[in-house]
Amino acid sequence: TAPPPANAARPEPKPRPAVSERDAAEIQKMVIHRDDWAIALNKPPGLAVQGGSGTEKHIDGMLDALRFGYEERPRLVHRLDKDTSGLLLIARNGQAAKRLSESFRDRETEKLYWAVVVGVPPKNEGAINLPLAKRPGARDRETMQVDEENGQKALTHFQVLDRAGNRAALLALWPRTGRTHQLRVHCAAAGCPIVADRFYGKAIPDTMLHLQSHAIVLPLSKSKPPIRVEATPPRHMLAALQACGFNPAT
């Protein structure tokens, strides 16, 4: 088949489907911070950030409901796993997207996660520095593994916030790199997999992953001090904290 002429008109992109009133109300309830630059959502577990094979409902498909009077469509600047809950940042326009993307790329944005894990790390605080690579032949194309020879650098700092003997712990996790499933693989490699991790630990029926994007320190502008946004953990994690007697302030 002959290629189209160089001056041929490009096909118009397909219009995005309209956001239903129900989905618009749902995503607007997730908003926990809004300013001229960014919107922060408290994403529930089980909701995908972007579409994919077999994924019809996702955050990206509902972003038109977050315009709040702006002409430009909000834009994703980072992502969370479908199973992970908590803070997700949305840029409100192209300029903000560029600035926030640079902030993530240059590690200016500090991300804090909470995880309830099975077992306790050997130290109360420290670093997990293990390179990661995709697991060959895995059913899930994003499943990862520690690979000292061919993996990409992956660094996580951690601190034990509370513990229930040697059975379980609440960890604060600071990812210093952004590899797929980094926190999940690192916790498992440290001998304390995250509760209900179906890939790297043990799946628990009717139980969501106990990993939450808890707080972000965000440099919105170089002329202003950074802001800190914090998300309330989802109900299943709050129930686990209460059942274990965990106090994050300790």
ZASEVO-480029 format. One line per field, with one value per residue: z, x, y of N, C-alpha, C in turn; residue number from 0; residue in one letter. Coordinates in nm, 4 decimals. Layout:
<sites>
nw Z,...
nu X,...
nv Y,...
caw Z,...
cau X,...
cav Y,...
cw Z,...
cu X,...
cv Y,...
i NUM,...
aa a,...
</sites>
This chain:
<sites>
nw 0.0000,-0.0885,0.0787,0.2507,0.1023,0.1812,0.2556,0.3440,0.5317,0.8826,1.0701,1.2758,1.6305,1.8366,2.0136,2.3697,2.5843,2.7537,3.0993,3.3360,3.5536,3.7939,3.8076,3.7996,4.0406,4.2118,4.1689,4.2363,4.5067,4.5959,4.6066,4.7947,4.8097,4.6477,4.4282,4.2305,4.0768,4.1140,4.1802,4.4420,4.4916,4.6988,4.6341,4.6099,4.6953,4.4370,4.2183,3.8986,3.7683,3.5025,3.1803,3.0364,2.9128,2.9422,3.1346,3.2106,3.3719,3.5105,3.6612,3.4762,3.2788,3.3984,3.4359,3.3203,3.4857,3.6758,3.6057,3.7106,3.6241,3.4677,3.1370,3.0206,3.0152,3.3058,3.3953,3.4320,3.6347,3.7656,3.8793,4.0522,4.1615,4.0785,4.3021,4.5136,4.7506,4.8166,4.7970,4.4946,4.2465,4.0367,3.7603,3.6813,3.4430,3.1354,3.1912,3.4667,3.4643,3.3377,3.5255,3.7580,3.6648,3.6170,3.8800,3.9955,3.8380,3.9061,4.1674,4.3598,4.4801,4.7674,4.8624,5.0851,5.2049,5.3712,5.5078,5.6087,5.7283,5.7143,5.9667,6.0781,5.9937,6.0064,6.1206,6.2859,6.1267,5.8041,5.4859,5.1796,4.9223,4.6367,4.3114,4.0485,3.8120,3.5344,3.5836,3.4120,3.1910,3.3533,3.4369,3.4842,3.3269,3.4567,3.6774,3.9041,3.9968,4.2184,4.0776,4.0599,3.8592,3.6107,3.6754,3.7308,3.9227,4.2471,4.5271,4.8585,5.1523,5.4922,5.7923,6.1033,6.2330,6.4224,6.5984,6.6284,6.8323,6.6869,6.4794,6.3057,6.1477,6.1224,5.8655,5.7614,5.4431,5.2110,4.8853,4.6889,4.4316,4.1319,4.0563,3.9067,4.1208,4.3301,4.6195,4.7086,4.6218,4.7532,5.0262,5.0485,4.9845,5.2045,5.3901,5.4976,5.3758,5.2299,5.3741,5.2307,4.9724,4.6627,4.4675,4.5703,4.8240,5.0226,4.9033,5.0335,5.0727,4.9815,5.0840,5.0670,4.9362,5.1761,5.1474,5.1274,4.9698,5.1525,5.2174,5.0595,4.9940,4.8362,4.5932,4.4609,4.3466,4.2723,4.4043,4.6347,4.9556,4.9889,4.9931,5.2116,5.1688,5.3035,5.3288,5.4514,5.5680,5.3960,5.4798,5.5273,5.5997,5.8230,5.9924,6.0252,6.1568,6.3973,6.4892,6.5341,6.7252,6.6565,6.6716,6.4856,6.5643,6.7455
nu 0.0843,0.0581,0.2203,0.0513,0.0237,0.2607,0.1389,-0.1062,-0.4060,-0.4117,-0.5836,-0.8582,-0.8315,-1.0007,-1.2866,-1.2944,-1.4882,-1.7730,-1.7679,-1.9518,-2.2184,-2.2136,-1.9495,-1.8114,-1.8898,-1.7777,-1.4945,-1.4508,-1.5007,-1.2703,-1.0820,-0.8399,-0.6745,-0.6325,-0.5065,-0.3737,-0.1932,-0.1944,-0.3841,-0.4610,-0.5406,-0.7041,-0.6685,-0.8690,-0.8055,-0.7821,-0.8744,-0.7783,-0.5154,-0.4608,-0.5911,-0.6088,-0.5634,-0.8703,-0.9437,-1.1759,-1.2682,-1.1035,-0.8745,-0.7634,-0.9580,-1.1524,-1.0727,-1.1683,-1.3675,-1.2409,-1.1745,-1.2713,-1.3469,-1.1262,-0.9870,-0.8057,-0.7503,-0.6953,-0.3853,-0.2131,0.0741,0.2221,0.1979,0.0086,0.0093,-0.2669,-0.3576,-0.2594,-0.3311,-0.4101,-0.2263,-0.2376,-0.1086,-0.2288,-0.1745,-0.2812,-0.2629,-0.0712,0.1745,0.2023,0.2154,0.4610,0.6377,0.5870,0.6452,0.9186,0.9950,0.9421,1.1158,1.3677,1.3811,1.2890,1.0466,0.9252,0.8159,0.6129,0.5289,0.3021,0.3077,0.1671,0.3162,0.4043,0.5792,0.8966,1.1412,1.5018,1.6320,1.5465,1.5445,1.6638,1.8155,1.7094,1.8707,1.8469,1.8751,1.6285,1.4434,1.2306,1.0342,1.1034,0.8819,0.6597,0.3117,0.1812,0.2712,0.4064,0.5299,0.7997,1.1484,1.4299,1.7396,2.0583,2.2510,2.1424,1.9499,1.7816,1.8900,1.7545,1.6315,1.5254,1.4336,1.3584,1.1562,1.0657,0.7590,0.5854,0.5254,0.4078,0.5126,0.7062,0.5464,0.4141,0.4401,0.4299,0.5388,0.7205,0.7923,1.0227,1.0544,1.3374,1.3963,1.2085,1.0962,0.8917,0.6628,0.8403,0.8460,0.6981,0.8446,1.0884,1.0155,0.9346,1.1776,1.3242,1.2283,0.9809,0.7002,0.4384,0.1170,-0.1358,-0.0306,-0.0569,0.1265,0.3904,0.3793,0.1413,-0.1728,-0.4849,-0.8119,-1.0706,-0.9363,-0.7590,-0.4460,-0.2093,-0.0823,-0.0075,0.0055,0.1062,0.1887,0.2995,0.5610,0.5667,0.7135,0.5787,0.6382,0.9336,0.9641,0.8247,0.7760,0.7781,0.4790,0.2983,0.1107,-0.1230,-0.2729,-0.5604,-0.5475,-0.6948,-1.0026,-0.9571,-0.6892,-0.6857,-0.8376,-0.6623,-0.4483,-0.5731,-0.6439,-0.3951,-0.3004,-0.1437,0.0335,0.1031,0.2436,0.4312
nv -0.1191,0.2184,0.4918,0.7654,1.0932,1.3564,1.5922,1.5173,1.5364,1.4940,1.2432,1.3366,1.3375,1.0999,1.2072,1.2487,1.0435,1.1773,1.2698,1.0990,1.2100,1.0763,0.9715,1.2136,1.3339,1.1479,1.1651,1.4302,1.4273,1.3146,1.5144,1.6786,1.8903,2.2019,2.4400,2.7159,2.5796,2.2979,1.9968,1.7814,1.4492,1.2064,0.9013,0.6107,0.2623,0.0141,0.1565,0.2378,0.4470,0.5083,0.4023,0.0709,-0.2629,-0.4073,-0.2244,-0.0011,0.2077,0.4794,0.7175,0.9024,0.9120,1.0639,1.3214,1.5578,1.6430,1.7846,2.0397,2.2833,2.5448,2.6114,2.6385,2.4596,2.1071,1.9148,1.7468,1.4370,1.3892,1.2056,0.8634,0.6087,0.2680,0.0571,-0.0860,0.0599,0.3127,0.6633,0.9793,1.1535,1.3527,1.6112,1.8139,2.1459,2.2839,2.3253,2.4589,2.4166,2.1381,2.0940,2.2094,2.0539,1.7971,1.8259,1.8623,1.6111,1.4573,1.5652,1.4987,1.6766,1.6779,1.5363,1.2214,1.0469,0.7324,0.5091,0.1835,-0.1218,-0.4028,-0.7534,-0.9019,-0.7611,-0.5176,-0.5740,-0.3577,-0.0464,0.1770,0.2797,0.2029,0.0571,-0.0705,-0.1913,-0.3052,-0.3136,-0.5104,-0.6028,-0.8932,-1.1821,-1.3516,-1.3306,-1.3295,-1.0868,-0.7965,-0.5957,-0.6942,-0.7131,-0.7790,-0.8286,-0.7610,-0.7919,-0.7778,-0.6835,-0.4981,-0.1778,0.1044,0.1286,0.2839,0.2997,0.4641,0.3875,0.3787,0.2429,0.2972,0.1960,-0.1141,-0.4529,-0.6578,-0.9092,-0.9621,-0.7823,-0.4577,-0.0992,0.0926,0.3813,0.4957,0.6181,0.6654,0.7006,0.6698,0.5952,0.3341,0.0781,-0.0790,-0.0530,-0.0110,-0.2262,-0.4528,-0.4041,-0.4103,-0.6772,-0.8025,-0.7292,-0.8970,-0.8457,-0.8446,-0.6404,-0.6215,-0.8184,-0.8192,-0.9249,-0.9932,-0.9977,-1.0911,-1.2324,-1.2972,-1.1875,-1.2802,-1.0527,-0.8334,-0.5324,-0.4024,-0.2955,-0.0369,0.3009,0.6152,0.8632,1.1306,1.4344,1.6557,1.9517,2.1481,2.4086,2.6552,2.8385,3.0715,3.0562,2.8965,2.5346,2.3300,2.1075,1.8206,1.6009,1.2794,1.1080,0.7732,0.4879,0.3110,0.0351,0.0266,0.1942,0.0352,-0.1782,-0.0512,0.0139,-0.2421,-0.3562,-0.1906,0.0254,0.3323,0.5950,0.8204,0.7486
caw 0.0000,-0.0962,0.1945,0.2202,0.0669,0.2975,0.2943,0.3770,0.6620,0.9863,1.1228,1.4007,1.7439,1.8843,2.1332,2.4933,2.6304,2.8613,3.2337,3.3898,3.6775,3.9064,3.8130,3.8331,4.1849,4.2802,4.1669,4.3082,4.6500,4.6274,4.6124,4.9308,4.7975,4.5176,4.4145,4.0902,4.0066,4.1255,4.2569,4.5053,4.5173,4.7856,4.5496,4.6812,4.6372,4.3386,4.1052,3.8153,3.7318,3.3574,3.1185,2.9827,2.8699,3.0353,3.2346,3.1540,3.4629,3.5626,3.6941,3.3558,3.2070,3.4731,3.4666,3.2774,3.5981,3.7684,3.5452,3.8061,3.5577,3.3796,3.0005,2.9935,3.0852,3.3989,3.3428,3.5248,3.6357,3.8159,3.8889,4.1597,4.1256,4.1011,4.4372,4.6124,4.7773,4.8672,4.7266,4.3526,4.2037,3.9042,3.7198,3.6328,3.3081,3.0762,3.2629,3.5932,3.4345,3.3109,3.6514,3.8486,3.6060,3.6467,4.0232,4.0175,3.7713,3.9781,4.3075,4.4500,4.5503,4.8591,4.8786,5.2024,5.2028,5.4873,5.4739,5.7153,5.6754,5.7924,6.0170,6.1130,5.9374,6.1059,6.1858,6.2978,6.0134,5.7171,5.3415,5.0984,4.7963,4.5557,4.1751,4.0077,3.6694,3.5096,3.6024,3.2813,3.1834,3.4511,3.3785,3.4878,3.2583,3.5405,3.7939,3.9107,4.0854,4.2439,3.9755,4.0888,3.7396,3.5010,3.7245,3.7440,4.0610,4.3222,4.6645,4.9480,5.2942,5.5728,5.9380,6.1729,6.3137,6.5342,6.5728,6.7145,6.8533,6.5610,6.3848,6.2071,6.1725,6.0382,5.8135,5.6765,5.3296,5.1227,4.7636,4.6326,4.2884,4.0974,3.9805,3.9185,4.2369,4.4090,4.7635,4.7307,4.6072,4.8568,5.1543,5.0424,4.9879,5.3410,5.4767,5.5577,5.2660,5.2650,5.3966,5.1165,4.8442,4.5845,4.3813,4.6396,4.9567,5.0255,4.8802,5.1364,5.0101,5.0211,5.1545,4.9778,4.9685,5.2869,5.1080,5.1025,4.9452,5.2694,5.2188,4.9584,5.0106,4.6968,4.5576,4.3508,4.2849,4.3276,4.4835,4.7555,5.0253,4.9488,5.0772,5.2460,5.1600,5.3705,5.3031,5.5518,5.5161,5.3662,5.5934,5.5587,5.6708,5.9564,6.0715,6.0602,6.2582,6.5240,6.5340,6.5803,6.8292,6.6081,6.6861,6.3971,6.6262,6.8382
cau 0.0000,0.1379,0.2023,-0.0255,0.1092,0.3135,0.0485,-0.2376,-0.4578,-0.4106,-0.7179,-0.8907,-0.8348,-1.1346,-1.3235,-1.3044,-1.6265,-1.8093,-1.7657,-2.0871,-2.2391,-2.1726,-1.8036,-1.7665,-1.9081,-1.6839,-1.3572,-1.4458,-1.4936,-1.1323,-0.9940,-0.8037,-0.5990,-0.6468,-0.4569,-0.3630,-0.1005,-0.2136,-0.4915,-0.4198,-0.6495,-0.6835,-0.7197,-0.9010,-0.7442,-0.8629,-0.9066,-0.6602,-0.4846,-0.4730,-0.6568,-0.5281,-0.6418,-0.9756,-0.9675,-1.2656,-1.2811,-0.9734,-0.8631,-0.7383,-1.0831,-1.2442,-1.0058,-1.2464,-1.4505,-1.1566,-1.1354,-1.3077,-1.3443,-1.0110,-1.0087,-0.7209,-0.7798,-0.5891,-0.2939,-0.1401,0.2189,0.2831,0.0948,0.0120,-0.0462,-0.4105,-0.3820,-0.2098,-0.4212,-0.3472,-0.2051,-0.2073,-0.1048,-0.2791,-0.1400,-0.4008,-0.2407,0.0540,0.2886,0.2140,0.2589,0.6055,0.7088,0.5735,0.7200,1.0589,1.0141,0.9520,1.2373,1.4852,1.3681,1.2594,0.9236,0.9462,0.6956,0.6119,0.4281,0.2834,0.2807,0.1563,0.3900,0.4118,0.7150,0.9608,1.2769,1.6071,1.6684,1.4340,1.5483,1.7771,1.7951,1.7072,1.9328,1.8480,1.8311,1.5093,1.4194,1.1067,1.0444,1.0769,0.7808,0.5525,0.1803,0.1614,0.3869,0.4760,0.5875,0.9428,1.2297,1.5647,1.8326,2.1840,2.3329,2.0807,1.8449,1.8036,1.9080,1.6318,1.6681,1.4148,1.4613,1.2451,1.1590,0.9582,0.6799,0.5303,0.5350,0.3334,0.6106,0.7740,0.4442,0.3754,0.4938,0.3888,0.6593,0.7263,0.8791,1.0536,1.1222,1.4303,1.3879,1.0684,1.0781,0.7631,0.6459,0.9634,0.8255,0.6462,0.9552,1.1879,0.9664,0.9416,1.3185,1.3716,1.1686,0.8559,0.6101,0.3225,-0.0040,-0.2269,0.0366,-0.0832,0.2400,0.5174,0.3535,0.0323,-0.3046,-0.5849,-0.9428,-1.1495,-0.8509,-0.6790,-0.3059,-0.1916,0.0194,-0.0719,0.0818,0.0536,0.2148,0.3903,0.6123,0.5530,0.7611,0.4967,0.7012,1.0665,0.9604,0.7461,0.8146,0.6977,0.3643,0.2884,-0.0254,-0.1306,-0.3987,-0.6060,-0.5427,-0.8261,-1.0652,-0.8983,-0.5638,-0.7194,-0.8812,-0.5425,-0.3753,-0.6449,-0.6363,-0.2583,-0.2653,-0.0363,0.0241,0.2068,0.3194,0.5336
cav 0.0000,0.3406,0.5804,0.8859,1.2079,1.4292,1.7009,1.4617,1.5802,1.3918,1.2167,1.4035,1.2445,1.0677,1.2850,1.1716,1.0305,1.2698,1.2133,1.0900,1.2858,0.9909,0.9701,1.3489,1.3508,1.0587,1.2152,1.5575,1.3955,1.2745,1.6312,1.7214,2.0156,2.2656,2.5770,2.7553,2.4926,2.1534,1.9350,1.6562,1.3562,1.0906,0.7930,0.4871,0.1430,-0.0559,0.2434,0.2589,0.5851,0.5173,0.2891,-0.0380,-0.3781,-0.4456,-0.1193,0.0997,0.3211,0.5199,0.8603,0.9818,0.9285,1.1502,1.4480,1.6742,1.6858,1.8604,2.1680,2.3887,2.6745,2.6274,2.5912,2.3433,1.9821,1.8771,1.6449,1.3519,1.4119,1.0825,0.7616,0.5102,0.1381,0.0428,-0.1372,0.1553,0.4252,0.7842,1.1048,1.1566,1.4922,1.6453,1.9512,2.2144,2.3364,2.2809,2.5156,2.3452,2.0017,2.0994,2.2357,1.9397,1.6851,1.8536,1.8421,1.4665,1.4085,1.6117,1.4536,1.7888,1.6428,1.4237,1.1395,0.9597,0.6269,0.4234,0.0443,-0.2207,-0.5169,-0.8768,-0.9071,-0.6337,-0.5088,-0.6010,-0.2322,0.0459,0.2685,0.2512,0.2129,-0.0642,-0.0299,-0.3122,-0.2749,-0.3862,-0.5331,-0.6758,-1.0371,-1.2435,-1.4557,-1.3137,-1.3020,-0.9425,-0.7390,-0.4992,-0.7591,-0.6842,-0.8605,-0.7788,-0.8094,-0.7231,-0.7634,-0.6079,-0.4108,-0.0338,0.1476,0.1538,0.3169,0.3336,0.4826,0.3426,0.3939,0.1725,0.3908,0.1199,-0.2571,-0.5459,-0.7632,-0.9400,-1.0095,-0.6814,-0.3236,0.0130,0.1548,0.5002,0.4648,0.7313,0.6200,0.7990,0.6456,0.5725,0.2106,0.0099,-0.1682,-0.0459,-0.0294,-0.3614,-0.5471,-0.3782,-0.4618,-0.8239,-0.8418,-0.7065,-0.9981,-0.7981,-0.8056,-0.5592,-0.7008,-0.8386,-0.7977,-1.0464,-1.0234,-1.0179,-1.1440,-1.3302,-1.2385,-1.2138,-1.2563,-0.9356,-0.7379,-0.4493,-0.3798,-0.2004,0.0599,0.4288,0.7375,0.9340,1.2752,1.4883,1.7913,1.9924,2.2820,2.4592,2.7718,2.8639,3.1940,3.0324,2.7733,2.4186,2.2968,1.9657,1.7694,1.4705,1.2089,1.0119,0.6365,0.4288,0.2426,-0.0955,0.0486,0.2446,-0.0802,-0.2553,0.0247,-0.0016,-0.3817,-0.3822,-0.0945,0.1104,0.4766,0.6476,0.9292,0.6981
cw 0.0000,0.0263,0.1561,0.1842,0.1911,0.3463,0.3291,0.5164,0.7610,1.0375,1.2561,1.5152,1.7904,2.0080,2.2548,2.5328,2.7471,2.9958,3.2882,3.5187,3.7981,3.9209,3.8492,3.9825,4.2618,4.2841,4.2399,4.4596,4.6923,4.6479,4.7575,4.9286,4.6567,4.5238,4.2649,4.0082,4.0023,4.2031,4.3150,4.5354,4.6220,4.7146,4.6325,4.6198,4.5375,4.2183,4.0274,3.7860,3.5820,3.3031,3.0677,2.9400,2.9770,3.1412,3.1711,3.2415,3.5228,3.5830,3.5683,3.2772,3.2748,3.4957,3.4212,3.3900,3.6992,3.7069,3.6422,3.7443,3.4658,3.2398,2.9714,3.0756,3.1824,3.3455,3.4559,3.5183,3.7026,3.8314,4.0156,4.1033,4.1532,4.2454,4.5466,4.6278,4.8070,4.7664,4.5814,4.3077,4.0599,3.8751,3.6560,3.4926,3.2596,3.1496,3.3947,3.5710,3.4108,3.4403,3.7447,3.7958,3.6313,3.7936,4.0579,3.9586,3.8505,4.1271,4.4053,4.5323,4.6387,4.8842,4.9985,5.1889,5.3403,5.4377,5.6021,5.6596,5.7708,5.8361,6.0425,6.0487,6.0461,6.1797,6.1906,6.1880,5.9300,5.5718,5.2795,4.9599,4.7099,4.4151,4.1323,3.8558,3.6548,3.5253,3.4705,3.2909,3.2796,3.3797,3.3729,3.4328,3.3446,3.6636,3.7895,4.0029,4.1098,4.1421,3.9894,3.9626,3.6372,3.5465,3.7258,3.8921,4.1256,4.4692,4.7429,5.0889,5.3738,5.7203,5.9961,6.2622,6.4358,6.4968,6.6702,6.7354,6.7274,6.4521,6.2741,6.2451,6.0788,5.9961,5.7445,5.5684,5.2432,4.9984,4.7061,4.4824,4.2593,4.0137,4.0047,4.0372,4.3329,4.5573,4.7945,4.7227,4.7189,4.9935,5.1575,5.0523,5.1266,5.4400,5.5432,5.4473,5.3159,5.2752,5.2713,4.9827,4.7626,4.4935,4.4596,4.7829,4.9492,5.0068,4.9923,5.0763,5.0694,5.1002,5.0551,5.0271,5.0761,5.2594,5.0674,5.0743,5.0457,5.2640,5.1075,4.9994,4.8699,4.6728,4.4364,4.2759,4.3515,4.4154,4.6142,4.8244,4.9819,5.0430,5.1039,5.2432,5.2181,5.3507,5.4186,5.4941,5.4885,5.4835,5.6283,5.6302,5.8093,6.0481,6.1147,6.1671,6.3945,6.5782,6.5902,6.6951,6.7871,6.6319,6.6015,6.4596,6.7156,6.7693
cu 0.0880,0.1135,0.1212,0.0674,0.1462,0.2176,-0.0915,-0.2800,-0.4549,-0.5521,-0.7394,-0.8903,-0.9771,-1.1677,-1.3331,-1.4508,-1.6531,-1.8061,-1.9077,-2.0981,-2.1915,-2.0204,-1.7476,-1.7779,-1.8065,-1.5437,-1.3458,-1.4423,-1.3516,-1.0400,-0.9684,-0.7169,-0.6189,-0.5905,-0.4431,-0.2773,-0.1459,-0.3394,-0.4358,-0.5439,-0.6076,-0.7484,-0.7521,-0.8270,-0.8391,-0.9032,-0.7790,-0.6404,-0.5019,-0.5392,-0.5577,-0.6199,-0.7436,-1.0070,-1.0517,-1.2753,-1.1452,-0.9722,-0.8482,-0.8665,-1.1820,-1.1894,-1.0830,-1.3347,-1.3721,-1.1075,-1.1597,-1.2913,-1.2261,-1.0453,-0.9290,-0.7663,-0.6659,-0.5074,-0.2294,0.0083,0.2939,0.1698,0.1138,-0.0368,-0.1962,-0.4397,-0.3435,-0.3078,-0.3397,-0.3234,-0.1633,-0.2162,-0.1514,-0.2385,-0.2613,-0.3845,-0.1040,0.1766,0.3112,0.2630,0.4094,0.6834,0.7032,0.6484,0.8694,1.0892,1.0262,1.0825,1.3626,1.4815,1.3514,1.1340,0.9501,0.8149,0.7136,0.4972,0.4191,0.2534,0.2681,0.2158,0.3827,0.5563,0.7693,1.0998,1.3820,1.6539,1.5468,1.4313,1.6711,1.7392,1.7938,1.7542,1.9513,1.7967,1.7165,1.5011,1.2883,1.1312,1.0108,0.9693,0.6662,0.4210,0.1532,0.2868,0.4643,0.5395,0.7396,1.0148,1.3622,1.6582,1.9626,2.2653,2.2728,1.9761,1.8842,1.8117,1.7735,1.6687,1.5454,1.4680,1.3375,1.2674,1.0408,0.8856,0.6196,0.5373,0.4483,0.4224,0.6919,0.6762,0.4149,0.4353,0.4275,0.5154,0.6294,0.8298,0.8972,1.1236,1.2104,1.4474,1.2438,1.0460,0.9394,0.7649,0.7657,0.9421,0.7799,0.7585,1.0572,1.1418,0.9751,1.0862,1.3799,1.3107,1.0407,0.7616,0.4909,0.1991,-0.0920,-0.1635,0.0277,0.0325,0.3643,0.5012,0.2479,-0.0998,-0.3992,-0.7211,-1.0133,-1.0687,-0.7617,-0.5340,-0.2937,-0.0740,-0.0500,0.0307,0.0311,0.0731,0.3123,0.4319,0.6375,0.6061,0.6855,0.5648,0.8358,1.0686,0.8828,0.7936,0.7262,0.5804,0.3645,0.1415,-0.0256,-0.2687,-0.4323,-0.5993,-0.6829,-0.8756,-0.9973,-0.7639,-0.5871,-0.7627,-0.7611,-0.4609,-0.4404,-0.6324,-0.4996,-0.2169,-0.1554,-0.0683,0.1350,0.2933,0.4311,0.6671
cv 0.1243,0.4276,0.7028,0.9998,1.2872,1.5355,1.6503,1.5063,1.4643,1.3683,1.2870,1.3028,1.2211,1.1506,1.1942,1.1580,1.1245,1.1964,1.2122,1.1711,1.2060,0.9895,1.1076,1.3743,1.2680,1.1172,1.3490,1.5364,1.3563,1.3935,1.6720,1.8477,2.0685,2.4056,2.6064,2.6600,2.3468,2.1188,1.8060,1.5740,1.2545,0.9721,0.6689,0.3683,0.0782,0.0265,0.2721,0.4072,0.6059,0.3914,0.1862,-0.1497,-0.4161,-0.3426,-0.0092,0.2246,0.3534,0.6709,0.9448,1.0071,1.0213,1.2908,1.5710,1.7275,1.7684,1.9923,2.2843,2.5275,2.6981,2.5753,2.4649,2.2229,1.9506,1.7592,1.5653,1.3861,1.2966,0.9817,0.6784,0.3774,0.1374,0.0031,-0.0380,0.2711,0.5508,0.8944,1.0869,1.3016,1.5074,1.7902,2.0166,2.2727,2.2905,2.3322,2.4436,2.2026,1.9967,2.1166,2.1150,1.8181,1.7023,1.8266,1.6933,1.4127,1.4435,1.5763,1.5698,1.7611,1.5219,1.3515,1.0467,0.8599,0.5614,0.2822,-0.0366,-0.3492,-0.6356,-0.8949,-0.7677,-0.6301,-0.5334,-0.4760,-0.1410,0.1511,0.2382,0.2673,0.0734,-0.0225,-0.1547,-0.2802,-0.3664,-0.3979,-0.6081,-0.8258,-1.1066,-1.3517,-1.4422,-1.2836,-1.1530,-0.8764,-0.6419,-0.5635,-0.7478,-0.7827,-0.7906,-0.8433,-0.7313,-0.6953,-0.6681,-0.5063,-0.2641,0.0029,0.1774,0.1708,0.3604,0.3536,0.4442,0.3740,0.3170,0.2727,0.3231,-0.0272,-0.3348,-0.6678,-0.7837,-0.9801,-0.9098,-0.5471,-0.2238,0.0852,0.2867,0.4708,0.5891,0.6779,0.7299,0.7800,0.6048,0.4484,0.1504,-0.0860,-0.1632,-0.0767,-0.1720,-0.4650,-0.5283,-0.4301,-0.6142,-0.8715,-0.8232,-0.8050,-0.9561,-0.7508,-0.7257,-0.6484,-0.6993,-0.8045,-0.9263,-1.0844,-1.0648,-1.0686,-1.2520,-1.2585,-1.2796,-1.1829,-1.1346,-0.8328,-0.6645,-0.4397,-0.2720,-0.1071,0.1885,0.5374,0.8406,1.0854,1.3113,1.6290,1.8446,2.1331,2.3347,2.5723,2.7961,2.9883,3.1767,2.9053,2.6571,2.3984,2.1467,1.9262,1.6289,1.4108,1.1149,0.8710,0.5827,0.3450,0.1113,-0.0806,0.1052,0.1308,-0.1639,-0.1839,0.0077,-0.1432,-0.4149,-0.2905,0.0002,0.2579,0.5382,0.7560,0.8802,0.6858
i 0,1,2,3,4,5,6,7,8,9,10,11,12,13,14,15,16,17,18,19,20,21,22,23,24,25,26,27,28,29,30,31,32,33,34,35,36,37,38,39,40,41,42,43,44,45,46,47,48,49,50,51,52,53,54,55,56,57,58,59,60,61,62,63,64,65,66,67,68,69,70,71,72,73,74,75,76,77,78,79,80,81,82,83,84,85,86,87,88,89,90,91,92,93,94,95,96,97,98,99,100,101,102,103,104,105,106,107,108,109,110,111,112,113,114,115,116,117,118,119,120,121,122,123,124,125,126,127,128,129,130,131,132,133,134,135,136,137,138,139,140,141,142,143,144,145,146,147,148,149,150,151,152,153,154,155,156,157,158,159,160,161,162,163,164,165,166,167,168,169,170,171,172,173,174,175,176,177,178,179,180,181,182,183,184,185,186,187,188,189,190,191,192,193,194,195,196,197,198,199,200,201,202,203,204,205,206,207,208,209,210,211,212,213,214,215,216,217,218,219,220,221,222,223,224,225,226,227,228,229,230,231,232,233,234,235,236,237,238,239,240,241,242,243,244,245,246,247,248,249
aa t,a,p,p,p,a,n,a,a,r,p,e,p,k,p,r,p,a,v,s,e,r,d,a,a,e,i,q,k,m,v,i,h,r,d,d,w,a,i,a,l,n,k,p,p,g,l,a,v,q,g,g,s,g,t,e,k,h,i,d,g,m,l,d,a,l,r,f,g,y,e,e,r,p,r,l,v,h,r,l,d,k,d,t,s,g,l,l,l,i,a,r,n,g,q,a,a,k,r,l,s,e,s,f,r,d,r,e,t,e,k,l,y,w,a,v,v,v,g,v,p,p,k,n,e,g,a,i,n,l,p,l,a,k,r,p,g,a,r,d,r,e,t,m,q,v,d,e,e,n,g,q,k,a,l,t,h,f,q,v,l,d,r,a,g,n,r,a,a,l,l,a,l,w,p,r,t,g,r,t,h,q,l,r,v,h,c,a,a,a,g,c,p,i,v,a,d,r,f,y,g,k,a,i,p,d,t,m,l,h,l,q,s,h,a,i,v,l,p,l,s,k,s,k,p,p,i,r,v,e,a,t,p,p,r,h,m,l,a,a,l,q,a,c,g,f,n,p,a,t
</sites>
